[in-house]
Amino acid sequence: MDGSSNHDAGLSEYFELQLSEIELLNSMYPNASEFSITLPSVLADMKLYIGGKRNRLPLELDFTLNLDVPDRSAKFELNVALPHEYPMLKPHVTARSPGLNRHQQKELNDALYEYIKSLDDGELCVLSVITWLSENTQNYFSLQSCSNIPENASHIDDNCQDTLCRLWIYSHHIFSKFKRRDILDIAQDLKLTGFSLPGKPGFICVEGTKKDCSEFQQQLKKMSWKKLSLVKEETIESSESNLQTFRKFKDFQEISFQVRRGPAKEYHMDMGQFLKYLEAHNCAYAFHDLFGIEGHISNDK
C-alpha cells in the first residue's frame, strides 16, 4: 500500500479496533474451515504499526467466513475486505452461495449493501452483517429468476441499449482478491469486454452497451475505494456496421505485467508494458487520459 508514510495515530486506533474484531471472530469460529484470513502476516504488521515499530502501512485486511444458511442444507461464503480506515469507512462485503443463481446473488448483495450503508459510521459491523445474513439469506433462495422479470422492463432503457460505450476507470489501488474476483464476475455477467489491471494504481476498462456499462459502474461504486474515478467515457450509436468494430477487446480479463520494486518496498506496474498492451488493442490514446502524459513506444525489441 502506501510506502514510507509517517506513522498515523488515527490509523493505529482503527487497526486496534480491527484486531479486536478479528480476535472475537476467531473465538466464535475457531475452525479454519469456517474463518480464514487471506494473509495472516498482515495481523503482525498491524501490531508493529500500532507499537510504532513500523511506519510503512500494512496491507488491508481481508478474510472469508463460511457459514450455514438457517433452515436450509446450504452454506454461504462471506468475503470481507477492510479498508485501513475501517470502521470509519464501510467494509467491502460480498456473500456467495452455490445454491443461488446470479440474479438471486445480485439481489442479496444489493440488499446487503443497503443494510451496511444504513449502519452508523465508526461502528464495527461484521457481526451485525453475519446476523443480518443469518436472518435474511434464506429469503433469496426462493427469489424469482430474471426470466420472470416483466417483459416491458427490457424496453425501459432503449436509448442506452442503442448506444455503445467504453469506460476508462482509475483506482488508487486494486489489491483485494475479493474485489478482483467481483470485478471479473460483474463484467462477465454483463457480457462486457475490456480488462482489469490490479496494482497501484489500478485501471479498469469496460465496453458494451451504455446500459450495461452504467450498471457495471454502479456495482463498482458499491465497493470501498480509497479513490475511484471515471477518467474517460466514449460512446457511439449502435448499428450492425459498428457493433463489432467498436469493441477493442474480445473478452474481459484481468491482466498483469512485470512489476518493479520501489524504494519503499512497493510494487508498481511497468507502464511501458501497459502502453504496449494498449497499442496492441488500438487504444494507446487512452494512456494520456489515464496518466496525464503522452505515451511513446520504443522501436527497440
Steps between C-alpha positions, in 0.01 A plus 500: 500500500633844577873486547713674760214712636528667838346315792132594534353474851148502356575195288647325803165541675318354200743208489445429870125485440546271200723266699245487783231398253726235347571362848127472566438328166783257575335404829160457333630306198815314615503255208704596193216368283272768647728802527820570310711812452638540150844616616550434874831693503296821469397458865863511614569800277204685650627431853845631406342814356294553816813459714690758295750243374386534141416812298411332173130421482406132506279355230126526550349214696263259327351169605237237420223350713320179398163486673183292496173634363236453774218253419675390180763241419713768338799716581608849405845649471550849640798691360603807698765759413571773756637836383769649723248750639242238600280536701479867400473379139265218408645155421471331161282195557380238252282197574502196272329163500502217246126470567430846359492590132655824373176698530429381855858570604488852357174575681647370826815710469305811401289463814812430709663815361197710597502349849870577554447853366228556762736424789667783690851601398760386750303186593668159489249320285620154394297326772196708405548393138518133603178539700323675210606226258390225740156662517460589134706275271242221486247741344715532187501128423135524393536832315369492142761473227560781253305310236186596695569873484211682322545514124469878482796539736736433209369809318556751778848600388478453123719807442773351719473167318540678164821673614839329522727617779856464623600607852855561621517486881785590737544362852761605755570128537345159433644230724220309673443157345128537579468826308698354212270198482187717526623727219547197275164348594301821448660576164453145374140485624423816303688361198736796495843491339814675621747445780585554864858584596557456876778674688576857597356676317233269362309541174180356359361527147156366407314518171149396400160665498470822698240335723731212592803729547294723731389196698864389533600845625220501757605158631859621518402804708348271761846372588725688742768701321764746610450676167300395197435726204366482146779636283349472155172393340461423132160448339370430150158414361463127450449354153574176321809652338670634812386243759813287455742771392432705814623229733876501541509193725361153431414421864551631853804385693737599776839591358839533666849605406843471654515734797791700636580545866522854630725637777223459756460130412192582298412331176404707197395381159722546196331787314699420185349153478155641572543748215598218265188311605282803420678544168434137409129566551500829306428717803838649595326840487352423844846499659502880510157507666602247764841643585489859373806441281550396141606140446775407255596146415863430426586323176758293688418133531 
